[in-house]
Amino acid sequence: MARKKPDSANTIVVNKKARFEFFIEETFESGLELKGWEVKSLRDKRVQLAEAYVVMKDGEAWLLGSHITPLRTVSTHFAPDPTRTRRLLLHRREIDRLTGAVERQGYTVVPLKLYWKNGRAKLQIGLAKGKKQHDKRATSRERDWQREKARFLKRG
């Protein structure tokens, strides 16, 4: 029986800033419409999601602000655009749900994680509400307390 790879082996990049800046209410898995050179760059983990965000426009979801650095071996007969807008592949009901939440309830859609699933690049996006400054302090305080508690329990 074949062993499954651990999740970290399939992960390309994680957007840690998103969990710090937002409360994530719900997550969705979407595909990405990519070009060949972008897939090669993803395999080499040359991607950034820190400044990326998702826009709902004309009944489609679009990923803006992600930066996929082209490899040096990319063909020379065209100029790759590392920050081009990429379409997200979602089901219609998921797009409708996200659009409704963004327009009516004031949510934001943020990219959380980019990973491989069955040889295809998938993007985990989250329906999020923004955190205030005091929420961020409380989160860091809770994280520090969990670290201290683990340290105390380890010593005995």
DRENTORKOL-3810 file (N, C-alpha, C; in nm, 4 decimals):
REM DRENTORKOL-3810
@n.u->0.0840; n.v->-0.1178; n.w->0.0000; ca.u->0.0000; ca.v->0.0000; ca.w->0.0000; c.u->0.0884; c.v->0.1240; c.w->0.0000
@n.u->0.0566; n.v->0.2182; n.w->-0.0854; ca.u->0.1368; ca.v->0.3401; ca.w->-0.0966; c.u->0.1117; c.v->0.4315; c.w->0.0227
@n.u->0.2178; n.v->0.4921; n.w->0.0693; ca.u->0.2048; ca.v->0.5859; ca.w->0.1812; c.u->0.1666; c.v->0.7221; c.w->0.1280
@n.u->0.0793; n.v->0.7900; n.w->0.2016; ca.u->0.0411; ca.v->0.9259; ca.w->0.1641; c.u->0.1495; c.v->1.0223; c.w->0.2071
@n.u->0.1751; n.v->1.1212; n.w->0.1232; ca.u->0.2724; ca.v->1.2237; ca.w->0.1603; c.u->0.2135; c.v->1.3111; c.w->0.2703
@n.u->0.2969; n.v->1.3601; n.w->0.3602; ca.u->0.2449; ca.v->1.4534; ca.w->0.4599; c.u->0.1979; c.v->1.5819; c.w->0.3935
@n.u->0.1090; n.v->1.6529; n.w->0.4597; ca.u->0.0496; ca.v->1.7742; ca.w->0.4033; c.u->0.1558; c.v->1.8785; c.w->0.3686
@n.u->0.2628; n.v->1.8858; n.w->0.4481; ca.u->0.3655; ca.v->1.9862; ca.w->0.4232; c.u->0.4413; c.v->1.9591; c.w->0.2932
@n.u->0.4452; n.v->1.8337; n.w->0.2485; ca.u->0.5136; ca.v->1.8025; ca.w->0.1232; c.u->0.4339; c.v->1.8540; c.w->0.0036
@n.u->0.3023; n.v->1.8626; n.w->0.0171; ca.u->0.2185; ca.v->1.9102; ca.w->-0.0922; c.u->0.1994; c.v->2.0611; c.w->-0.0889
@n.u->0.2323; n.v->2.1249; n.w->0.0201; ca.u->0.2117; ca.v->2.2682; ca.w->0.0347; c.u->0.3167; c.v->2.3455; c.w->-0.0431
@n.u->0.2707; n.v->2.4431; n.w->-0.1205; ca.u->0.3611; ca.v->2.5293; ca.w->-0.1958; c.u->0.3935; c.v->2.6527; c.w->-0.1124
@n.u->0.2895; n.v->2.7244; n.w->-0.0680; ca.u->0.3100; ca.v->2.8449; ca.w->0.0123; c.u->0.1872; c.v->2.8662; c.w->0.1012
@n.u->0.2113; n.v->2.9220; n.w->0.2206; ca.u->0.1046; ca.v->2.9540; ca.w->0.3150; c.u->0.1066; c.v->3.1042; c.w->0.3391
@n.u->-0.0092; n.v->3.1661; n.w->0.3395; ca.u->-0.0212; ca.v->3.3095; ca.w->0.3645; c.u->-0.0449; c.v->3.3300; c.w->0.5142
@n.u->0.0624; n.v->3.3405; n.w->0.5906; ca.u->0.0517; ca.v->3.3572; ca.w->0.7359; c.u->-0.0077; c.v->3.4926; c.w->0.7725
@n.u->0.0161; n.v->3.5911; n.w->0.6897; ca.u->-0.0328; ca.v->3.7260; ca.w->0.7165; c.u->-0.1858; c.v->3.7303; c.w->0.7181
@n.u->-0.2499; n.v->3.6454; n.w->0.6386; ca.u->-0.3961; ca.v->3.6444; ca.w->0.6310; c.u->-0.4583; c.v->3.6046; c.w->0.7645
@n.u->-0.4035; n.v->3.5052; n.w->0.8304; ca.u->-0.4583; ca.v->3.4611; ca.w->0.9597; c.u->-0.4321; c.v->3.5651; c.w->1.0682
@n.u->-0.3274; n.v->3.6451; n.w->1.0521; ca.u->-0.2987; ca.v->3.7507; ca.w->1.1493; c.u->-0.3905; c.v->3.8704; c.w->1.1286
@n.u->-0.4207; n.v->3.9031; n.w->1.0043; ca.u->-0.4992; ca.v->4.0215; ca.w->0.9721; c.u->-0.6506; c.v->3.9996; c.w->0.9753
@n.u->-0.6972; n.v->3.8729; n.w->0.9607; ca.u->-0.8396; ca.v->3.8461; ca.w->0.9452; c.u->-0.8862; c.v->3.7318; c.w->1.0343
@n.u->-1.0163; n.v->3.7347; n.w->1.0706; ca.u->-1.0849; ca.v->3.6196; ca.w->1.1269; c.u->-1.1361; c.v->3.5389; c.w->1.0087
@n.u->-1.0960; n.v->3.4133; n.w->0.9967; ca.u->-1.1390; ca.v->3.3300; ca.w->0.8851; c.u->-1.2673; c.v->3.2575; c.w->0.9265
@n.u->-1.3777; n.v->3.2888; n.w->0.8587; ca.u->-1.5076; ca.v->3.2300; ca.w->0.8916; c.u->-1.5275; c.v->3.0953; c.w->0.8233
@n.u->-1.4911; n.v->3.0861; n.w->0.6954; ca.u->-1.5161; ca.v->2.9656; ca.w->0.6175; c.u->-1.4091; c.v->2.9544; c.w->0.5096
@n.u->-1.3724; n.v->2.8314; n.w->0.4729; ca.u->-1.2708; ca.v->2.8128; ca.w->0.3700; c.u->-1.3296; c.v->2.7381; c.w->0.2503
@n.u->-1.2729; n.v->2.7645; n.w->0.1338; ca.u->-1.3127; ca.v->2.7007; ca.w->0.0089; c.u->-1.1860; c.v->2.6567; c.w->-0.0636
@n.u->-1.1991; n.v->2.5516; n.w->-0.1441; ca.u->-1.0884; ca.v->2.5064; ca.w->-0.2279; c.u->-1.1196; c.v->2.5427; c.w->-0.3718
@n.u->-1.0250; n.v->2.6074; n.w->-0.4382; ca.u->-1.0467; ca.v->2.6452; ca.w->-0.5772; c.u->-0.9270; c.v->2.6056; c.w->-0.6616
@n.u->-0.9525; n.v->2.5858; n.w->-0.7885; ca.u->-0.8453; ca.v->2.5626; ca.w->-0.8838; c.u->-0.7959; c.v->2.6963; c.w->-0.9365
@n.u->-0.6855; n.v->2.6918; n.w->-1.0084; ca.u->-0.6277; ca.v->2.8127; ca.w->-1.0669; c.u->-0.6094; c.v->2.7927; c.w->-1.2166
@n.u->-0.6361; n.v->2.8964; n.w->-1.2923; ca.u->-0.6089; ca.v->2.8926; ca.w->-1.4354; c.u->-0.4674; c.v->2.9469; c.w->-1.4548
@n.u->-0.3733; n.v->2.8573; n.w->-1.4862; ca.u->-0.2321; ca.v->2.8938; ca.w->-1.4939; c.u->-0.1762; c.v->2.8670; c.w->-1.6322
@n.u->-0.0657; n.v->2.9326; n.w->-1.6618; ca.u->0.0098; ca.v->2.9068; ca.w->-1.7848; c.u->0.1219; c.v->2.8091; c.w->-1.7507
@n.u->0.1842; n.v->2.7545; n.w->-1.8537; ca.u->0.2871; ca.v->2.6527; ca.w->-1.8344; c.u->0.4043; c.v->2.6997; c.w->-1.7505
@n.u->0.4542; n.v->2.8197; n.w->-1.7767; ca.u->0.5702; ca.v->2.8692; ca.w->-1.7021; c.u->0.5348; c.v->2.8923; c.w->-1.5556
@n.u->0.4068; n.v->2.9243; n.w->-1.5281; ca.u->0.3640; ca.v->2.9454; ca.w->-1.3894; c.u->0.3645; c.v->2.8141; c.w->-1.3121
@n.u->0.3239; n.v->2.7058; n.w->-1.3768; ca.u->0.3243; ca.v->2.5750; ca.w->-1.3112; c.u->0.4673; c.v->2.5344; c.w->-1.2775
@n.u->0.5593; n.v->2.5589; n.w->-1.3695; ca.u->0.6995; ca.v->2.5262; ca.w->-1.3437; c.u->0.7543; c.v->2.6085; c.w->-1.2271
@n.u->0.7143; n.v->2.7344; n.w->-1.2188; ca.u->0.7587; ca.v->2.8186; ca.w->-1.1084; c.u->0.6975; c.v->2.7722; c.w->-0.9763
@n.u->0.5728; n.v->2.7272; n.w->-0.9796; ca.u->0.5095; ca.v->2.6746; ca.w->-0.8578; c.u->0.5821; c.v->2.5506; c.w->-0.8090
@n.u->0.6243; n.v->2.4649; n.w->-0.9019; ca.u->0.6980; ca.v->2.3448; ca.w->-0.8613; c.u->0.8295; c.v->2.3823; c.w->-0.7931
@n.u->0.8854; n.v->2.4963; n.w->-0.8308; ca.u->1.0085; ca.v->2.5453; ca.w->-0.7698; c.u->0.9804; c.v->2.6362; c.w->-0.6495
@n.u->0.8515; n.v->2.6511; n.w->-0.6131; ca.u->0.8056; ca.v->2.7305; ca.w->-0.4983; c.u->0.8468; c.v->2.8772; c.w->-0.5076
@n.u->0.8313; n.v->2.9342; n.w->-0.6252; ca.u->0.8644; ca.v->3.0753; ca.w->-0.6476; c.u->0.7365; c.v->3.1576; c.w->-0.6546
@n.u->0.6649; n.v->3.1650; n.w->-0.5437; ca.u->0.5367; ca.v->3.2347; ca.w->-0.5414; c.u->0.5193; c.v->3.3060; c.w->-0.4081
@n.u->0.4487; n.v->3.4188; n.w->-0.4114; ca.u->0.4181; ca.v->3.4957; ca.w->-0.2905; c.u->0.2688; c.v->3.5254; c.w->-0.2880
@n.u->0.2080; n.v->3.5047; n.w->-0.1712; ca.u->0.0656; ca.v->3.5327; ca.w->-0.1532; c.u->0.0401; c.v->3.6428; c.w->-0.0511
@n.u->0.1441; n.v->3.6991; n.w->0.0061; ca.u->0.1276; ca.v->3.7930; ca.w->0.1175; c.u->0.0429; c.v->3.9143; c.w->0.0809
@n.u->0.0579; n.v->3.9689; n.w->-0.0366; ca.u->-0.0158; ca.v->4.0882; ca.w->-0.0772; c.u->-0.1351; c.v->4.0559; c.w->-0.1669
@n.u->-0.1662; n.v->3.9278; n.w->-0.1838; ca.u->-0.2710; ca.v->3.8867; ca.w->-0.2765; c.u->-0.4095; c.v->3.8977; c.w->-0.2136
@n.u->-0.5097; n.v->3.9141; n.w->-0.2997; ca.u->-0.6484; ca.v->3.9159; ca.w->-0.2559; c.u->-0.7363; c.v->3.8670; c.w->-0.3702
@n.u->-0.8612; n.v->3.8336; n.w->-0.3362; ca.u->-0.9550; ca.v->3.7796; ca.w->-0.4350; c.u->-1.0649; c.v->3.8821; c.w->-0.4593
@n.u->-1.0981; n.v->3.9029; n.w->-0.5870; ca.u->-1.2031; ca.v->3.9958; ca.w->-0.6266; c.u->-1.3128; c.v->3.9172; c.w->-0.6982
@n.u->-1.4382; n.v->3.9469; n.w->-0.6657; ca.u->-1.5526; ca.v->3.8859; ca.w->-0.7328; c.u->-1.6011; c.v->3.9868; c.w->-0.8373
@n.u->-1.5923; n.v->3.9499; n.w->-0.9672; ca.u->-1.6272; ca.v->4.0442; ca.w->-1.0735; c.u->-1.6929; c.v->3.9690; c.w->-1.1885
@n.u->-1.8072; n.v->4.0172; n.w->-1.2328; ca.u->-1.8805; ca.v->3.9602; ca.w->-1.3464; c.u->-1.9096; c.v->3.8109; c.w->-1.3284
@n.u->-1.9438; n.v->3.7705; n.w->-1.2075; ca.u->-1.9783; ca.v->3.6310; ca.w->-1.1825; c.u->-1.8590; c.v->3.5373; c.w->-1.1823
@n.u->-1.7388; n.v->3.5899; n.w->-1.1652; ca.u->-1.6174; ca.v->3.5081; ca.w->-1.1592; c.u->-1.5306; c.v->3.5561; c.w->-1.0443
@n.u->-1.4420; n.v->3.4684; n.w->-1.0002; ca.u->-1.3481; ca.v->3.5033; ca.w->-0.8941; c.u->-1.2097; c.v->3.5195; c.w->-0.9561
@n.u->-1.1406; n.v->3.6258; n.w->-0.9180; ca.u->-1.0084; ca.v->3.6570; ca.w->-0.9738; c.u->-0.9082; c.v->3.6758; c.w->-0.8613
@n.u->-0.7885; n.v->3.6231; n.w->-0.8788; ca.u->-0.6787; ca.v->3.6386; ca.w->-0.7830; c.u->-0.5898; c.v->3.7523; c.w->-0.8303
@n.u->-0.5777; n.v->3.8563; n.w->-0.7482; ca.u->-0.4957; ca.v->3.9721; ca.w->-0.7820; c.u->-0.3801; c.v->3.9835; c.w->-0.6824
@n.u->-0.2697; n.v->4.0360; n.w->-0.7268; ca.u->-0.1589; ca.v->4.0682; ca.w->-0.6387; c.u->-0.0665; c.v->3.9540; c.w->-0.6028
@n.u->-0.0944; n.v->3.8333; n.w->-0.6491; ca.u->-0.0014; ca.v->3.7237; ca.w->-0.6224; c.u->0.1160; c.v->3.7377; c.w->-0.7187
@n.u->0.2318; n.v->3.7022; n.w->-0.6726; ca.u->0.3529; ca.v->3.7199; ca.w->-0.7530; c.u->0.4166; c.v->3.5834; c.w->-0.7762
@n.u->0.4169; n.v->3.5382; n.w->-0.9016; ca.u->0.4832; ca.v->3.4131; ca.w->-0.9394; c.u->0.6054; c.v->3.4515; c.w->-1.0211
@n.u->0.7223; n.v->3.4316; n.w->-0.9631; ca.u->0.8475; ca.v->3.4694; ca.w->-1.0282; c.u->0.8802; c.v->3.3707; c.w->-1.1392
@n.u->0.9007; n.v->3.4177; n.w->-1.2626; ca.u->0.9336; ca.v->3.3255; ca.w->-1.3717; c.u->1.0745; c.v->3.2691; c.w->-1.3554
@n.u->1.0913; n.v->3.1469; n.w->-1.3984; ca.u->1.2233; ca.v->3.0844; ca.w->-1.3972; c.u->1.3100; c.v->3.1460; c.w->-1.5067
@n.u->1.4388; n.v->3.1318; n.w->-1.4934; ca.u->1.5294; ca.v->3.1868; ca.w->-1.5961; c.u->1.5166; c.v->3.1119; c.w->-1.7274
@n.u->1.4706; n.v->2.9885; n.w->-1.7194; ca.u->1.4624; ca.v->2.9054; ca.w->-1.8399; c.u->1.3337; c.v->2.9247; c.w->-1.9175
@n.u->1.2524; n.v->3.0244; n.w->-1.8795; ca.u->1.1287; ca.v->3.0525; ca.w->-1.9527; c.u->1.1646; c.v->3.0985; c.w->-2.0936
@n.u->1.0840; n.v->3.0622; n.w->-2.1882; ca.u->1.1081; ca.v->3.0962; ca.w->-2.3279; c.u->1.1301; c.v->3.2469; c.w->-2.3450
@n.u->1.2143; n.v->3.2814; n.w->-2.4392; ca.u->1.2502; ca.v->3.4221; ca.w->-2.4597; c.u->1.1610; c.v->3.4929; c.w->-2.5610
@n.u->1.0683; n.v->3.4222; n.w->-2.6257; ca.u->0.9857; ca.v->3.4868; ca.w->-2.7284; c.u->0.8611; c.v->3.5547; c.w->-2.6733
@n.u->0.8424; n.v->3.5528; n.w->-2.5425; ca.u->0.7348; ca.v->3.6310; ca.w->-2.4825; c.u->0.7792; c.v->3.6798; c.w->-2.3457
@n.u->0.7169; n.v->3.7865; n.w->-2.2988; ca.u->0.7524; ca.v->3.8446; ca.w->-2.1697; c.u->0.6502; c.v->3.7995; c.w->-2.0652
@n.u->0.6914; n.v->3.7159; n.w->-1.9689; ca.u->0.5968; ca.v->3.6719; ca.w->-1.8663; c.u->0.5622; c.v->3.7857; c.w->-1.7706
@n.u->0.4374; n.v->3.7910; n.w->-1.7286; ca.u->0.3906; ca.v->3.8921; ca.w->-1.6338; c.u->0.3725; c.v->3.8248; c.w->-1.4986
@n.u->0.4625; n.v->3.8486; n.w->-1.4024; ca.u->0.4563; ca.v->3.7776; ca.w->-1.2744; c.u->0.3358; c.v->3.8124; c.w->-1.1880
@n.u->0.2753; n.v->3.9299; n.w->-1.2084; ca.u->0.1641; ca.v->3.9702; ca.w->-1.1228; c.u->0.0318; c.v->3.9753; c.w->-1.1982
@n.u->0.0180; n.v->3.8969; n.w->-1.3039; ca.u->-0.1045; ca.v->3.9022; ca.w->-1.3824; c.u->-0.2238; c.v->3.8527; c.w->-1.3009
@n.u->-0.3425; n.v->3.8921; n.w->-1.3413; ca.u->-0.4654; ca.v->3.8498; ca.w->-1.2758; c.u->-0.4976; c.v->3.7078; c.w->-1.3204
@n.u->-0.5229; n.v->3.6191; n.w->-1.2238; ca.u->-0.5498; ca.v->3.4786; ca.w->-1.2540; c.u->-0.6920; c.v->3.4428; c.w->-1.2136
@n.u->-0.7600; n.v->3.3689; n.w->-1.2983; ca.u->-0.8980; ca.v->3.3300; ca.w->-1.2696; c.u->-0.8998; c.v->3.2105; c.w->-1.1759
@n.u->-0.9908; n.v->3.2130; n.w->-1.0794; ca.u->-1.0103; ca.v->3.1011; ca.w->-0.9880; c.u->-1.1240; c.v->3.0145; c.w->-1.0399
@n.u->-1.1074; n.v->2.8843; n.w->-1.0276; ca.u->-1.2059; ca.v->2.7896; ca.w->-1.0780; c.u->-1.2893; c.v->2.7390; c.w->-0.9609
@n.u->-1.4112; n.v->2.7885; n.w->-0.9520; ca.u->-1.5040; ca.v->2.7535; ca.w->-0.8447; c.u->-1.6374; c.v->2.7126; c.w->-0.9055
@n.u->-1.7179; n.v->2.6404; n.w->-0.8278; ca.u->-1.8535; ca.v->2.6075; ca.w->-0.8700; c.u->-1.9400; c.v->2.7328; c.w->-0.8617
@n.u->-2.0434; n.v->2.7368; n.w->-0.9418; ca.u->-2.1323; ca.v->2.8529; ca.w->-0.9472; c.u->-2.1918; c.v->2.8848; c.w->-0.8103
@n.u->-2.2357; n.v->2.7836; n.w->-0.7354; ca.u->-2.2971; ca.v->2.8101; ca.w->-0.6044; c.u->-2.1950; c.v->2.8667; c.w->-0.5058
@n.u->-2.0680; n.v->2.8261; n.w->-0.5186; ca.u->-1.9642; ca.v->2.8824; ca.w->-0.4322; c.u->-1.9387; c.v->3.0286; c.w->-0.4683
@n.u->-1.9364; n.v->3.0583; n.w->-0.5966; ca.u->-1.9169; ca.v->3.1971; ca.w->-0.6405; c.u->-2.0328; c.v->3.2837; c.w->-0.5926
@n.u->-2.1551; n.v->3.2328; n.w->-0.6061; ca.u->-2.2721; ca.v->3.3087; ca.w->-0.5608; c.u->-2.2677; c.v->3.3327; c.w->-0.4108
@n.u->-2.2282; n.v->3.2324; n.w->-0.3351; ca.u->-2.2192; ca.v->3.2461; ca.w->-0.1890; c.u->-2.1144; c.v->3.3510; c.w->-0.1499
@n.u->-1.9974; n.v->3.3431; n.w->-0.2134; ca.u->-1.8906; ca.v->3.4393; ca.w->-0.1844; c.u->-1.9309; c.v->3.5805; c.w->-0.2255
@n.u->-1.9918; n.v->3.5938; n.w->-0.3424; ca.u->-2.0336; ca.v->3.7254; ca.w->-0.3903; c.u->-2.1357; c.v->3.7873; c.w->-0.2954
@n.u->-2.2326; n.v->3.7084; n.w->-0.2506; ca.u->-2.3334; ca.v->3.7579; ca.w->-0.1573; c.u->-2.2726; c.v->3.8030; c.w->-0.0261
@n.u->-2.1782; n.v->3.7256; n.w->0.0257; ca.u->-2.1146; ca.v->3.7609; ca.w->0.1527; c.u->-2.0308; c.v->3.8873; c.w->0.1400
@n.u->-1.9623; n.v->3.9016; n.w->0.0281; ca.u->-1.8775; ca.v->4.0194; ca.w->0.0075; c.u->-1.9619; c.v->4.1451; c.w->-0.0094
@n.u->-2.0669; n.v->4.1364; n.w->-0.0913; ca.u->-2.1462; ca.v->4.2551; ca.w->-0.1223; c.u->-2.2398; c.v->4.2953; c.w->-0.0087
@n.u->-2.3054; n.v->4.1977; n.w->0.0545; ca.u->-2.4079; ca.v->4.2306; ca.w->0.1535; c.u->-2.3568; c.v->4.2358; c.w->0.2962
@n.u->-2.2668; n.v->4.1483; n.w->0.3313; ca.u->-2.2278; ca.v->4.1352; ca.w->0.4710; c.u->-2.0908; c.v->4.1932; c.w->0.5027
@n.u->-2.0206; n.v->4.2465; n.w->0.4056; ca.u->-1.8940; ca.v->4.3131; ca.w->0.4310; c.u->-1.7762; c.v->4.2211; c.w->0.4552
@n.u->-1.7821; n.v->4.1004; n.w->0.4028; ca.u->-1.6702; ca.v->4.0084; ca.w->0.4165; c.u->-1.5650; c.v->4.0366; c.w->0.3099
@n.u->-1.4477; n.v->3.9774; n.w->0.3291; ca.u->-1.3387; ca.v->3.9845; ca.w->0.2328; c.u->-1.2990; c.v->3.8421; c.w->0.1986
@n.u->-1.2548; n.v->3.8183; n.w->0.0774; ca.u->-1.2068; ca.v->3.6864; ca.w->0.0378; c.u->-1.0552; c.v->3.6948; c.w->0.0241
@n.u->-0.9843; n.v->3.6129; n.w->0.1018; ca.u->-0.8377; ca.v->3.6171; ca.w->0.1023; c.u->-0.7809; c.v->3.4788; c.w->0.0696
@n.u->-0.6691; n.v->3.4735; n.w->-0.0024; ca.u->-0.6023; ca.v->3.3455; ca.w->-0.0275; c.u->-0.5262; c.v->3.3017; c.w->0.0978
@n.u->-0.5397; n.v->3.1747; n.w->0.1345; ca.u->-0.4761; ca.v->3.1240; ca.w->0.2557; c.u->-0.3568; c.v->3.0338; c.w->0.2268
@n.u->-0.3737; n.v->2.9422; n.w->0.1317; ca.u->-0.2697; ca.v->2.8424; ca.w->0.1092; c.u->-0.2751; c.v->2.7958; c.w->-0.0352
@n.u->-0.1582; n.v->2.7709; n.w->-0.0921; ca.u->-0.1464; ca.v->2.7170; ca.w->-0.2270; c.u->-0.0794; c.v->2.5808; c.w->-0.2142
@n.u->-0.1387; n.v->2.4774; n.w->-0.2744; ca.u->-0.0862; ca.v->2.3422; ca.w->-0.2565; c.u->-0.1185; c.v->2.2565; c.w->-0.3783
@n.u->-0.0566; n.v->2.1379; n.w->-0.3823; ca.u->-0.0795; ca.v->2.0413; ca.w->-0.4898; c.u->-0.1802; c.v->1.9379; c.w->-0.4425
@n.u->-0.2749; n.v->1.9024; n.w->-0.5299; ca.u->-0.3705; ca.v->1.7956; ca.w->-0.5012; c.u->-0.3914; c.v->1.7181; c.w->-0.6302
@n.u->-0.3512; n.v->1.5916; n.w->-0.6297; ca.u->-0.3618; ca.v->1.5056; ca.w->-0.7483; c.u->-0.2944; c.v->1.5679; c.w->-0.8703
@n.u->-0.1795; n.v->1.6310; n.w->-0.8501; ca.u->-0.1035; ca.v->1.6893; ca.w->-0.9596; c.u->-0.1542; c.v->1.8240; c.w->-1.0076
@n.u->-0.2537; n.v->1.8793; n.w->-0.9413; ca.u->-0.3086; ca.v->2.0086; ca.w->-0.9812; c.u->-0.2883; c.v->2.1101; c.w->-0.8695
@n.u->-0.2636; n.v->2.2337; n.w->-0.9085; ca.u->-0.2454; ca.v->2.3408; ca.w->-0.8103; c.u->-0.3817; c.v->2.3845; c.w->-0.7590
@n.u->-0.3968; n.v->2.3873; n.w->-0.6273; ca.u->-0.5222; ca.v->2.4301; ca.w->-0.5649; c.u->-0.4919; c.v->2.5469; c.w->-0.4719
@n.u->-0.5893; n.v->2.6359; n.w->-0.4605; ca.u->-0.5766; ca.v->2.7514; ca.w->-0.3733; c.u->-0.6873; c.v->2.7445; c.w->-0.2695
@n.u->-0.6492; n.v->2.7501; n.w->-0.1429; ca.u->-0.7480; ca.v->2.7550; ca.w->-0.0356; c.u->-0.7760; c.v->2.9021; c.w->-0.0078
@n.u->-0.9031; n.v->2.9410; n.w->-0.0231; ca.u->-0.9414; ca.v->3.0795; ca.w->0.0020; c.u->-1.0339; c.v->3.0822; c.w->0.1223
@n.u->-1.0334; n.v->3.1941; n.w->0.1913; ca.u->-1.1150; ca.v->3.2062; ca.w->0.3110; c.u->-1.2062; c.v->3.3262; c.w->0.3061
@n.u->-1.3260; n.v->3.3081; n.w->0.3583; ca.u->-1.4207; ca.v->3.4168; ca.w->0.3764; c.u->-1.3861; c.v->3.4794; c.w->0.5103
@n.u->-1.3466; n.v->3.6054; n.w->0.5101; ca.u->-1.2837; ca.v->3.6636; ca.w->0.6284; c.u->-1.3421; c.v->3.7984; c.w->0.6664
@n.u->-1.3325; n.v->3.8280; n.w->0.7957; ca.u->-1.3646; ca.v->3.9603; ca.w->0.8503; c.u->-1.2345; c.v->4.0182; c.w->0.9037
@n.u->-1.2146; n.v->4.1470; n.w->0.8864; ca.u->-1.0916; ca.v->4.2113; ca.w->0.9319; c.u->-1.0819; c.v->4.2181; c.w->1.0832
@n.u->-0.9607; n.v->4.2060; n.w->1.1341; ca.u->-0.9348; ca.v->4.2181; ca.w->1.2772; c.u->-0.8989; c.v->4.3622; c.w->1.3105
@n.u->-0.9368; n.v->4.4045; n.w->1.4281; ca.u->-0.8953; ca.v->4.5342; ca.w->1.4797; c.u->-0.7614; c.v->4.5162; c.w->1.5512
@n.u->-0.6995; n.v->4.6274; n.w->1.5869; ca.u->-0.5685; ca.v->4.6220; ca.w->1.6515; c.u->-0.5736; c.v->4.5446; c.w->1.7830
@n.u->-0.6797; n.v->4.5652; n.w->1.8634; ca.u->-0.6871; ca.v->4.4956; ca.w->1.9922; c.u->-0.7096; c.v->4.3455; c.w->1.9729
@n.u->-0.7734; n.v->4.3055; n.w->1.8632; ca.u->-0.7900; ca.v->4.1632; ca.w->1.8339; c.u->-0.6551; c.v->4.0994; c.w->1.8021
@n.u->-0.5714; n.v->4.1716; n.w->1.7295; ca.u->-0.4391; ca.v->4.1188; ca.w->1.6958; c.u->-0.3545; c.v->4.1023; c.w->1.8211
@n.u->-0.3655; n.v->4.1992; n.w->1.9142; ca.u->-0.2914; ca.v->4.1881; ca.w->2.0400; c.u->-0.3398; c.v->4.0686; c.w->2.1204
@n.u->-0.4697; n.v->4.0478; n.w->2.1242; ca.u->-0.5252; ca.v->3.9340; ca.w->2.1987; c.u->-0.4788; c.v->3.8016; c.w->2.1385
@n.u->-0.4726; n.v->3.7946; n.w->2.0058; ca.u->-0.4259; ca.v->3.6736; ca.w->1.9393; c.u->-0.2812; c.v->3.6444; c.w->1.9744
@n.u->-0.1960; n.v->3.7466; n.w->1.9704; ca.u->-0.0546; ca.v->3.7240; ca.w->2.0036; c.u->-0.0375; c.v->3.6906; c.w->2.1517
@n.u->-0.1200; n.v->3.7514; n.w->2.2371; ca.u->-0.1146; ca.v->3.7209; ca.w->2.3800; c.u->-0.1543; c.v->3.5749; c.w->2.4056
@n.u->-0.2579; n.v->3.5288; n.w->2.3379; ca.u->-0.3032; ca.v->3.3898; ca.w->2.3518; c.u->-0.1959; c.v->3.2932; c.w->2.3009
@n.u->-0.1313; n.v->3.3267; n.w->2.1896; ca.u->-0.0250; ca.v->3.2418; ca.w->2.1355; c.u->0.0921; c.v->3.2332; c.w->2.2332
@n.u->0.1294; n.v->3.3481; n.w->2.2936; ca.u->0.2384; ca.v->3.3484; ca.w->2.3911; c.u->0.2023; c.v->3.2645; c.w->2.5128
@n.u->0.0762; n.v->3.2737; n.w->2.5587; ca.u->0.0339; ca.v->3.1959; ca.w->2.6746; c.u->0.0378; c.v->3.0465; c.w->2.6431
@n.u->-0.0033; n.v->3.0061; n.w->2.5254; ca.u->0.0021; ca.v->2.8646; ca.w->2.4874; c.u->0.1464; c.v->2.8148; c.w->2.4850
@n.u->0.2372; n.v->2.8974; n.w->2.4388; ca.u->0.3786; ca.v->2.8615; ca.w->2.4360; c.u->0.4333; c.v->2.8453; c.w->2.5774
@n.u->0.3989; n.v->2.9406; n.w->2.6651; ca.u->0.4432; ca.v->2.9323; ca.w->2.8053; c.u->0.3846; c.v->2.8095; c.w->2.8738
@n.u->0.2580; n.v->2.7829; n.w->2.8496; ca.u->0.1923; ca.v->2.6680; ca.w->2.9119; c.u->0.2609; c.v->2.5383; c.w->2.8686
@n.u->0.2931; n.v->2.5274; n.w->2.7400; ca.u->0.3628; ca.v->2.4074; ca.w->2.6910; c.u->0.4995; c.v->2.3940; c.w->2.7557
@n.u->0.5662; n.v->2.5070; n.w->2.7772; ca.u->0.6963; ca.v->2.5059; ca.w->2.8411; c.u->0.6862; c.v->2.4584; c.w->2.9864
@n.u->0.5835; n.v->2.5070; n.w->3.0585; ca.u->0.5635; ca.v->2.4665; ca.w->3.1979; c.u->0.5320; c.v->2.3175; c.w->3.2070
@n.u->0.4462; n.v->2.2684; n.w->3.1209; ca.u->0.4096; ca.v->2.1288; ca.w->3.1230; c.u->0.5275; c.v->2.0384; c.w->3.0861
@n.u->0.6133; n.v->2.0879; n.w->3.0014; ca.u->0.7302; ca.v->2.0103; ca.w->2.9607; c.u->0.8281; c.v->1.9951; c.w->3.0777
@n.u->0.8447; n.v->2.1034; n.w->3.1576; ca.u->0.9363; ca.v->2.0966; ca.w->3.2713; c.u->0.8811; c.v->2.0096; c.w->3.3836
@n.u->0.7510; n.v->2.0128; n.w->3.4008; ca.u->0.6890; ca.v->1.9284; ca.w->3.5035; c.u->0.6668; c.v->1.9931; c.w->3.6330
END
